[in-house]
């Protein structure tokens, strides 16, 4: 077993709260070096999408339909 697999097995043996804390820390470490304005840009995007839905510029679709279409597209990529 290589070192990474051994480490993964050890970490997966940790209690759930410890794994969640570790996962959060790892994800945050991936954000280092990203655009400092990214969070503000995402907030702007969310506001714009909300406005588009409220004004009828965009339409919502049922999640089961969206997921079905995504799965079909992914199958085509194989």
N, C-alpha and C positions, 0 to 999 in steps of 0.2 A: 504494500500500500504506500503510495507516495505521500509526501509531507502534507500537501494540500488536502487530500482525502482524509488523512488522519486528523488534521485540524478541524475539518468540517464535521467529522463524526463526534469529536469532543465537544464542539460548540452546539451541535444538535442535541447533545445530552444535557445541556443546561436547562434550568427551569424556564418556563415560558416568559416570565417577566424579564429575565436576564437576556434571553434571545431577542426579545422585542427592543430592549435598550441597546443591545449591540447592533441590531438591524438599523435602528434609527441613527446611531452614530456612524455606521458605514454609509448610509444614504447621504447624510449630511456631509461626509467627507468627499463624496462625489461632486457636491455642489461647489466646492472650493475652486476658485478661479473662474467661476461663471460671471457673467455680466452683473454688476452691482445693481443695475436697474431692472433685472429680470422679474423680480417680484412685483414691482410697480407696473411693468408692462403686462404681466399676467392679470393683475387686478383691473387694468384698463380693458383688456380683452374680455374678461368676465363681464364687466359692466356693459360693454358694447353688445355682447351676445345676449345678455338679459334684455337690453333695450330692443334688439332685433326681434326677440321672441314676443315681447309685450306689444310691439307695434305691428306685428304680423309680417315683418320683412323676412323673418325666418319661421319655419314651422318645426315643431317637435315631432318625433316619431317614437313609437313604442320601443322600449329597450329590446324586447324579444325579436322584433323585426330587424333592428340594427345589428344585433349579435348574429342572427341567422345570415344576414348579408355578408357580414365580416367573415364568418366561417366559410361561406361559399367562395369568397374571394381568395381566402388563404388556401383552400383546397386546390384552386386553379393554379396557384404558384408552385405547387410541388412538382 
